[in-house]
Amino acid sequence: MRAVKMAPAGGLAWGLWVPLAVLALLAPAALALTERYPALSLLQQERHRQRHGPAGEWAEQYSAECDSSFLHFHESDCDIGGSSSCESMLSLNTEKILSQAKLLAEQKRFPFATDNDNTNEELAIAYVLIGNGLYDEAIRHFSTMLQEEPELVSAIYGRGIAYGKKGLHDMKNAELALFELSRVISLEPDRPEVFEQRAEILSPLGRISEALSDLTKAIQLQPSARLYRHRGTLYFISEDYATAHEDFQHSLELNKNQPIAMLYKGLTFFHRGLLKEAIESFKEALKQKADFIDAYKSLGQAYRELGNFDAATESFQKALLLNQNHVQTLQLKGMMLYHHGSLDEALKNFKRCLQLEPYNEVCQYMKGLSHVAMGQFYEGIKAQTKVMLNDPLPGQKASPEYLKVKYLREYSRYLHAHLDTPLTEYNTDIDLPGNFKDHWAKNLPFLIENYEEQPGLQPHIKDVLFQNFESYKPDVQELICVADHLGSMMQYETPGFLPNKRIHRAMGLATLEVMQAVQRTWANSKVRMNGKTRLMQWRDMFDIAVKWRRIADPDQPVLWLDQMPARSLSRGFNNHINLIRGQVINMRYLEYFEKILHFIKDRILVYHGANNPKGLLEVREALEKVHKVEDLLPIMKFNSKTRDGFTVNTKVPSLKDQGKEYDGFTITITGDKVGNILFSVETQTTEERTQLYHAEIDALYKDLTAKGKILILSAELGEVDAVCNLILSLVYYFYNLMPLSRGSSVIAYSVIMGALMASGKEVSGKIPKGKASIKIPKYISSLVDFEAMTAPGSEAFSKIARSWMNLKSISPSYKSLPSVSETFPTLRTMIEVLNTDSSHCLKKTIVVV
């Protein structure tokens, strides 16, 4: 659950607009957004790079628009076609400078021109010096004039601009620029361009509220499309997307032909989870500017977040056709391809990105990750080491890639050392040090006391070689194709979930291996796990899926939380999901808002009935007007204890001990004065809670094994139904426990499918999109984990799940498939099969549209 602010490469380049100081100010918020959209984390880095590197395509566009706020020679926006006022004055020849100054003075094309021709010529010379980048000379010229006439407004204004142009990295320049512009405002309080210019100085200093105040004053004095767009930009980087949207809309009403404003309007939709509206805005921006690379790039990212791989690929490709060296598009496209499971193609984009920008941390990290995922450990660790060498400067915030890379390197070394060790002979959760796992799962800086590094790569262990699909025996080819089909059945057809064919294959193979292992267990056969031969336990069943999920994407720490250090468990390990943060809506869970809202309203009534009986009627009437989560904010004010927010806890009824309940998940709602809210859910894994759930799952697994053994001997309908319900009930408690740091949902669903297949039933229905139908109740949505977490009990979850699973008798052909564990007994063989191309399989991966 991650995200980051999405913006054009240099899209905030409004003169001196939004450099490092602002990004530093907003860093905590940006980090929180990264939790929702992992694929977008590079956008902050790119925006920083563009602003502090050489002027790029956006600088050129703004120069063409006269929008770099060079001097604000006039108050109206000049035409994009270019007017005389938009022409650059770039000559260092003294005679030409004087000539340009004379023309400037005659036409009075500079701020605060006077009625005195001689004074105007002197002022014009200084402004031409600014235009040529000779800021110190301009300052001296203005200062000489001010000695003779201390309140010459144009000279004060020009000197302020010159100080600003010298560079705000020197705080003295910034202070002098603000001092001069404030003097101008005291002398000429009704000139909007001065407020705008001062805002331009304030914003990069991180003084956003003051800059917004100045822009608001400028708009009050003389509204313009440019001023609304500039203020909207500041609201945008302040994450006030609703207000930013209003400003961009006002700007477009005053001047509809503004592709940049239309782009930002789309971005305000994007960050509120309104992807379809964002896509429409990006398309409109492209109608206005057909070669708009940033619009194509943003459109591609919106489609990627929507889960539409084909449309995203097309948009990224169009951006690269316009500029094949567009680093950010290469980066975004590469990341999408990685998360689609197309690692070879992803690598090509990351390598090209690094040719153009050798120190790009994101591309370097993703290159290393892609190599490791494909079993190319030597190249992978080489790339990881390059990221590790990019130590942040003192006071500089470390990038997400820098924070993660040492964990990846250590895990890569561990994987390489175990490439040829039988998977049955070791246990990753036991082998990796406890503090390492705890820090990795929590994404903490790599500061682990007394940590002993994993051994370096051993030369006798070779990298994984590419295996052609045709080199596998026909029965193994069939196994792979069946796995691809089963994995595609687990795809969420919900916005926010990109299909990943590598995950599909891994979890399809996990499903088949679970099926085979459960069948052996019910036939009283033992299994080899963690170096021991014994009867399979429920945890072993899930561990099959865990090992496949881990190797499919080594970037994500898929770890059992109860294997973390005791100190970590005693404090509680939280699985946290933001549903709404500020104005950012997590689109993945949108279908569940109404269901959770009804639950919260019921809990509020219960609370006030017990603690505020006199006000219960007023609360009840207020709740009748609540139709969305934001409407709950006023309800908080009815009780002093809930004024700043409240939490609601769900309960999970026990099957083992009737009448007993376990802690489910916690819903938190808080709000601020301007209506921004935090609406989140989390589960807290403590040792006590884990033991309670384990006891419940142990009892269900014991019952399941007993009934499974009976089923093997007598496949009566009643026995089959009982076994199916036990499987779903067991996984119901697994979902509510959330015992893994990552991947609990797909791991649990692959166990459901595999265990059901062992009972003779195959899931033939796809996970629904959440639309009501005759067969599927209205409250059905598309996320299996949330269905379990929000169901009133295991029986209700079983009923819901079976309504879409469309269980049918398993095909006899499954019995003839080779053993998954014997066919792929090592990490090397697992990686080989995940790497191999099987595009000619009849049943291809299903792509979410």
N, C-alpha and C positions, 0 to 999 in steps of 0.2 A: 504494500500500500504506500506507494510513493509518488512525488511530483515535483515539478519545478516550473518556474515562470517561463513562458514561451514568448519569444520576441524576435523581431527581425535581427539580422546580424549586427547592424549598426542602427537599429530602428529608433533608438532614443537620441540619436545624434542631432540635437537641436542646439547648434552653436556649442556652448560649453556644457551642454546638458548631460547630467547623470554619469559622471565618472566614478572612480573608485570609492570615494567617500560615501556616496549613496549606496553602492553595493555593500560596503562594509556595514552600513547602518541596517540594511535589510537582510543581512546574512542569516540570522536566526529564522526569519520567516521563510526564506528561500530553502533552507535545509528542511524545514517541516514539509514544504510542498514536495520535496524530492521523495518523500515517503510514498506519495501516491503514484507518481509517474516516473518510474525508473528510467524509461527511454528518453526523458526530457532533461536529465540532469546536466547535459552538456550545454544547454542553451545559455545558462548564466555565464559559463566560462567563455562561450563564443562572444556573448555580448560584451564582456569585459575585454576580450582580446581585440574586438573591432574598435572599441572606443579608445583603447590605449595604444593601438598599433597605427600603421599608416592609414590615411583616409582611404576608405573603400568606396564601393559603388553607391552606398547611401550618402556618403559625403558629397559625391558628385551630384547625386540627385538633388540634395538640399541646396547645394551651390546653385544649381540650375533654377531652383525655385526662389532663390534669394531668401532661403529659409534658414540659413545658418546663423541668422541674426547678426550678420557682420557688423552693421552699424545702425540698422533700422533707419535708413535714409528717408523712408516714407512710411505712412501708416497703413497703407493698403497692401494686400498680397499682390505681387507682380505675377504676370501670366507665365505659365510654364514654358511657353514658346520663347520667352526671353524678351525683356524690354531694355532700353538703354540703362535703366537704373540697376539692371542685373549684371551688367558687364563688369568683368574683373579689371582692377587697376593694378597691373603687375609690371611696373617698369622702375628700374633703379636709376635711370638716366635723369640727372637733375633737371635738364631742360624739359624732359617729358613730364616730370613730376610737377614742375611749375605750370606747364601747359594744361595738365589734367586739373590742377588746382584752380586755375583760372576758369576753366569750363565749369567746374563744380560750383565755384563761387557765383558765376553769372547765372546759373540755373538754380542756385540755392538748394542744391541736392545734398544737404547734410543737415543734421539736427540743429535746431535752434539758431537758424541763420538770423543775422541782424539786418538793420537798415543801412549799415555802413559798409560800402563796397570794399574799402581797404581792410577792415576787420574781417570781413567774409573771406577775402583772399588769404589772409594769414591763417584763419581757422581751417580753410580748405586744404592748405599745405599740410597741416598736422593730420587731418583725416586721410589724406593720400598716403602719408607716411605709415599710418596704421594699416591701410590697405596693402602696403608693400611689406608688412611685417617688421617695420622699423619702429618698435614700440618705445624704446628708450628715447629715440630722437623725437618721437611725437610727444612724449611726456615733457621733455625739456621745452619744446616749442609751446605747448599749452601753458606750462608753468611761467614762461617768460611773459605771455599775454596776461596771465592772471596777476602777475606782479603789478601790472599797470591797471588792470580792471578786475578786482578780486571777485566780483559777482557776475562775470561773463559766463552765462549758463552753458553755452555751447562748449566752451573750453573746459569747464568743470566736468560736463558729461563726457567729452572726448577723453579727458585724462582718466576718468573712471573706466571707460572701455579699454583704454590702452593698458591699464594695470591688470584688468581681467584677462586680456589677451596674452600678457606676459606669462601667465601660467598660475593656476590656483594651487599648484603643489607647494608654492611658497605662500604661507599664510599671510605674510606681510602684504603681498599683492592683493590677496582677497580682501583683507581689511581696508586697504586703501581704496580699492574699487567700490566697496560697499559705502565707505565714508563719502566718496565723491557723488555717488548716485543718490544717496540720502540727502545730500546738500541740494542736488538738483530738484528732488521732490519737494523739499521745503520751499524752494523758490518757485517751482512750477508744479503745483500739486495736481493739475488736471491733464497731465500728459501720459497716456497709457504706455507709450513705448519705454518710458523710464522705469515704470513698475515691472514691465516685462523684462527689461535688461537686468534689473536687480534680482528678479526671480532666477534669472539665468546664472547669476553668481551664487545665490544662496543654495540652489539645489545640489550642486556637486559637493557642497560643504556638509550635506546631510541635514540642512535646515529646511526640511520639506514643508512643514506647516507654514513657515514664514513665506516661502516661495509661493505656496498655494494662495496665501492671503494677498500677495502682490498681484498674482495673475487674476484673482477675483476682482481686485480693485481695477485692474486694466480693463477687464471685461465690462465692468459697470460703467467705466468712462466711455468705452467704444468697443462694442462686441465685434469680433472678427472670427473667421474660420480658423485662422492661425492660432489665436489666443485660446479658443476652446480646445483645439487639438493639443496645444502645449500643456494646458491644465489637465486634460484627459490623460496625457502621458504620465504626469506626476501622480495622478490618482492610480493609474495602472501599476506603477512600480511600488506604490504604497499598498497594493493589493485591495484597494477599494474599487472592485471591478464594476459594480453597479453604477457608481457615480462617474467612473471613467467612461462607461458606455453612454451615459447621458451626454457627457461633453463631446464625445466623438460624434454622436448623433446630431447635436447642435451644430457642430462644425460642418457636417455633411449637408445639413439643411441650408447653411449659408453658402456653401460651395460643394456641390455634389461630386465634382470631378477631382477627388482626392484619394488616390489609391492607398496612400499610407494611412489615412484616417480610416478608410474602409477596412484595411488590414487589422488595425488596432481594435476596431469595433469587433471584428471576428475573434481576436484574441481575448477580449473581455468575455465573450460567450464561451470560448474554449476553457478558460480557467474557472468558469462556474459549472462546468460539466455539460454545457449545452452544445454538444458537438455538431448536431445537424444545423443549428443556427450559425455556428462558426463556419461550417463548410460553405453555407450560402454566402456569407460575407466574403470569404476568401475568393469564391468564384466571381463575385461582383467586383472585387478589386482587380481580378484578372481581366474582366471585361474592360475596365478603364485603362489597364496597362498590361498588354498581352505578354510582355517580356519581363514580368515582375517575378524575379527569382524567389524572393522571400515569401510571396503569396503561394507559389507552387510548393515551396518547402513546408510552409505552415499547413497547407491543404493536405500534403502527404502525411504530416504528423497527426492531423485530426483524423484522417482515415485510419492511420495506424492505431490510434487510441480507440477508434470505433471497432477495430478488429477486422477491417476490410483490407486485407493484404494486397490484393490486386490493384485496387484503386490507389492505395498509398504508393505502391511501386511505380505506377504510371505517373503520379505527381512528382515524385522524387526524380524520375527519369527526365521529365520535362524541364525541371530546374537544372539538371546536369547538362541537358542539351544546350541550354542557354549559356552555361558556364561549367565546363567539365572539371574545372578546378575549384568549384565552390566547396570549401572544406566542410562547412557545417552540414550541407546536404549529404556529402559523403559519409560524414559521421553518423547522422541520423539514419540514413539508409542502411549503413553497416550494422547499427544497433538493432534496427528492425529485422534485418536478415538473421542476425544471431538469435533473436528471440522467436524467430519463425523456424529455427532449426536448420537454416541454410548456412552452415558455418564456412564452407568453401567460398561462397559468394560474399559473405560478410568480410572474410579476410582480405579479399581483393579491395574492398572499399577502405578498410583500415590501412592497408599498405599504401594505397594511393594518397590517403589523407596524410600519412607520415612523410611521404615524399614531398608534399607541399608544405607541411608544417611539422618538422621533425620533433618538436618538443610538445606536441599535443598530447596531454596526459590521457585524455579519454580514449583516443585512438590507440595509443600505446598500451593502455591497460586492456582494452578490448581485443587487441591483437594477441597479447599474451594469453588472455582467457580463451580465445578461440583455438589457439594452438594446443593448449592444455586439454580442452574439452575433446579435441580430436586425437589426443595421445601423442602430440608432438612436444614433448616436455622440454627438450633442449632449447628450441626456439621460444617456447612459452616463457620459461624462466628467464631467458635473456631479456625479453621485453619487459617482464615484471621488474627486473633489476633496474632497468632504465627509469621506470616510474619511481622506484624507491630512491633514486639519486636526486630527484627533484624536491629536495627539502624546502618547505615553505620558509620564506624570509621571516625574521623576528616580527611578531605582531600580525603576520599574515595567516589567514585561516587555511588549514590544509584542505585540499580537494577531497571529495568522496573517494576518488580513485587512490589517492595517496593513503588514505585511512584503511582501505581494504586490501591493498596490494600485498602487504606482508603476510596476512592470513592466507591469501591465495597462494603465495609462494610456498609457505610451509605445508599447506594442504597438497599442493602439486608435488612436492618432494615425497610426501607420504604416499600419494597415489603411485608415483613412479616406482618407489621401493616395493610396492605390493602388486605390480602389474601382473606377475606370473605366479603369485601365491594363490592357491585355491581359496575361493571366497568363503568356503565353509570353515577355514582354519583361523580366522581372525575376526575381530570386532572393532570397527572404527570408533564407536562411542567409548569403548574401553581404552583403546590405544591412544587416542588424542588426549593431551593433558586437560584437566578440568578447567583451569583458568583460561586456557587458550579457547576452549569451546564457549565458555561463558562470555568472554570478551568478543569473540567472533559473532556469536548470535546476537549480541546487543550492539554490534557495530561501534565498539569503543576503540579509542586509540590503542595501538599495540604497545602497552606499557604493562608487561607481565613480569612480576618479580621471579627471579631464579629460573627463567624459562630456558630450556635447553633446546636449541634448534634441531629440526629434523636433519638427518644426514644429507649431504649433497648428492647430486645425481651420480649413480654408479655406472661406469662405462659399459659393464657387461650386460646391463639391462637396456635393450634397444627400444627406440620409439615404436609406436604402433604404426604398422604399414597399412596402406589402403587395401581393402578387400573388395573385389568385384562381386556383385550380386550373383553373377553366373558361376562363380567359383564355389558357391555353396551347393550342397546336394539338393535335389528337387524337393525332398521333404522339409529341409531347412528353409528353402525359398518359400514354400507354402507357409511355414511357421511365421516367417517375417511378414508376409502379406496379411495373414490373419491378424497378427499383432497390430499392424498399421490400421486395420479396420476397427479392431476393438478400441484402440487408443483414440480414434476419431470420435467414438461414441461418448467419450468423456468431455468433449469440447463444450464449454459454456457458450451458448449463442446469445451472449449479452454484451452490450458495449463495454469496452475496457479489457476484453480478453482476446488477445491475438492468437490464432492457431499456431501451435508449435509442433511441427511434424516429428522432431526429435523426441519431444516429450511424449507425443502420441505413441511412437514405436516403443519407447522405454516402458511406458505404463501398460501398453498392450502386452508386451512380453511378461511384465510383472503379473498381469491378470492370468495369463496362461500358466505361469509358474505357481501362483497361488492355487489355481484349480488343481494342478497336478499334485502339489504338496498336501492339500486338504484331502484329496482322494486317497493318497497313500496313508494319511493319518487315520482316516475312517476305516481303512483296510488293515489297521493295526501295524503298519510299517513305521519304522523310526526314520528320523531325518538327521542329517549331519549339520549342526549349527554351532558356530563359535568354538570349533575344535572338539565338540562333543557329539556323540550319537545318542539320541533320545527321542521320546515322543514330542511332537510339535506342540508348543504352547501358543496362545493367541498373539503374543508379542513376536514370536518367530514368523507368524503369518504376515504381520505388518512389516517386519524387517525385510521380507522379500521385496515388497514395494518400495521401502525406504532405500535399499541399495540401488535400485534402478533409477529412482528419482534423483539420488545424489549424483550419480555418474552422468546423467543426462545434462546437468548444468552445475559444474563444480563451483560456480560463483556463489551459490546459495547454500548456507550452512543448514542442512537438514539433519537436525540433532534431537535426540530424546532429551526432554527437559529434566526428567528425573535422574539423568546421569550427569547433571551439572553438579558443581561443588555444593556441599551441604549449606554453606553460607549463602549461596545464591538462592537456593530453594527456600531457606528460612525467611528470606526477604520477599520472596514471591517473584515469579518470572511472568511478566505480562505480555500477552498477545493483544496488541492494540490496533484498532481500525478506526480511522476518522471517517465518519459518514458526511459530516459538514464541518468544515473548518473555516471560520470567517465567512467568506462568500463562495468558498470552493466546495462544490458538491462532488462526492465520490460516486460517479455514474454507475459503478459496478453494483451498488446496493440500492439504487433508486427504487426498485420494485418493492423493497422491504420497508420503506419509510412509513407507508400507511399502516402496515401491520404493527410495526413497533410503536407508532403513534397511538394506536388504540390501546396497546398494552400500557403505555405510560399514563394515558388518561385514566384507565382503571386504577392504576397504582396511586395516582394523585388523589382520587376520590377516597380510596381506602385510608391514605395518610391523613387527609383532612377530616375524615370521619372520626379518626382516633385522636387527632391532636387539635382540631379546629372545628368542633361540631357546630358552633354558632355560625361559622362562615361557610358551612358546607353548601347551602343553597346557592350562595353567590358564586362559589367555585364551580358548582355544577352548571350554572347558567353560562359562566365564562367558558367552560370546556366545550359546551355545545357550539361555540363559535370558532373553535380550534379546528382548522382543516389542514394545516401544515405545521411542521416542526417550529418554524419561526413564531407561530401564533402562541406558543407556550411561554414565551418570555414574559408577557404581562402576568401570567398565572404565578410566576415566581414571587411576585410582590405581595401575594396574599398572606405570606407567612415570613417572619423575619429570618427563620432558619433556612429558607429556600430562596432568599432574595438574590443571592449571587449565583444560584444554580442548584441543581440537585442531582442525585444519582438514584437509579432504580435497579434493583437486583432481580434477576430471574431465578427460578428454582427448577430443579430437575428431579422428578419423582423417582423413587427407587422401585425396582421390580423385586429385588431380593428381600427388602424389608418394607413391606407395605406401610404407607403412612409416613415414611422417612423421606426427606428431601435433601438434595445436595445443592451447593451453590452453582449457578449456571454462569451467565455473563452479566456484566455491569454496564448499564446505559448511563452516560453522563451528558448533562446539558448545562451549559453556562452561557451567559450573554454579556455584552458590554453596552455602553450607553448609546452607541450608534446602530445597534441592532445586529452586529456580528455575533455569530454563535459558534460554540464548539459542541457538536453532537457526535458522540463516539461510543463505541462498544469495546469492551476488553474482557479477557479471561485472565484470572490470576492463578498461576500454577504454583501451589504450595505443597509441601510434603504431605500435610494432613489431607488436603483435598485430593491429591493424587492417589493416596492409599484408599480413600473411600471409593473413588471411581474404579480403581484396579480391582477391588473386591467385587464390585458389581460386574465388571467385565469377566473376571475369573469365573464367577458363578454361571454367567451366560455361556461362556466358552465350554465349560464342563458339560452343561446341558446340551449345547450344540454338538459336541463330539459324541456324546451318547446317542443322540437322535440321528446323527450322521451315520453312525455304525449300523443302526437299525435300518436306515434308508438304503444302505448298500445291499442289504439282504432282501428288503421288501419295499419297492418303490410305490407305495400307496399314496394317493393324492393327499390324504390328511397329513401324512408324515412329511411330504414335500412342503406343504404350506407351513407346517410348524417349523421346519428347518429354515425356510425363507424368512419367517418372522424373527427367528432367533438371530440370524445373520444381520438383519436390518436393526434389530434392537441393540446388538453388540456394537455396531458401528455408530448408532445413535449416541451411546455414551462416549465413544471415542471422539466423535465430533465435539461434544460438549466439554470434554476434558481438554481438547486441543493440546495433546502431549508433545508435539513437535515444534521446533522453532520455525520451520517453514514446511510448506507442502502438505499439510494435514489433509486438505480437502481431496486432492487427486489421489493421494495414497489410500485414503479410506475408500474412495469410490472404486479403485482398482481391486481392493480386497472384497468389496461387495460383489463386483462382477465375477471375480474368480471363485469365491466361495459359492455363489449361486450356481455357477457352471458345474462345480463339483457336485452339487445337489441335483444336477440334471436340468437346470433352467438357465436359459440365456437371455440377457437383456437385449431386446430388439428395438426398444423405443429410445429416442434421443431425449436428453435433458431439455425440458421446454423453455420457451422464451418468456413465459409468464402471462400469456394471453388466456383469457377465460374461454372455455369451451364446454360442450355438454359432458364430455368425459372427464375433463380436468377442472377441479374446483377453482374458483376465482382467485383464491389466495395462493395458488401455486405460483412460484416464480422459478428462477433458473439456477440458483446457487444451492447445491445440495447441503453444504455445511450450514448455511443460514436457515435452510428448511429444518434441519435437525435442531439448531440452537433456538429457533422460535416455535417449534412444535411443543404442545402442552405435555407430551409424553412419548415414550417409545412406540406405543401402539398407533398414535396419531401420525408419527413420522413414517412408520411402515406403510400405513394406508396411503399417505401422500406419495411416497416414493414408488409404490407399486402401481399407482394410477398412471404414471408416465413410462415405467420400465417396460410395460407390455411383454411380460415374461412368456417365453415359449420353450418347448422342449429343445434341448441342446442337439445340435447336429452330430450324428455318429462320427463325422470326419474328425472331430476334435480328438477322439481316442487314438487316432493314428499319427497324431503329431509327435515329433520327437520331444524328449525331455528338455525343457528349457535350461534347467540347472546343469545338466550334463553337456548340452551343446555349447553353453557359454559359461564355463566353470571359473573363469578368471576375469579380472578387470580388463585385460587385454582383449579377450574375446568379446566382452560386453561393448567396449568402445568400438571394436571393429564392426560389429553388427549395427551399431547406431550410426556409424559413418557411411555404411554402404548405401548406394542409391538403389531404390526399388520402384522407380517411376512407372515401370510397366505393369505393376500389380494391378489387378482388375479393380480392387476396392481401394480408391485413393483417399488421402486425407480430405476431410470435409472442411471447407473454408467458410468462416463466418462472414456474412455479408452485412 
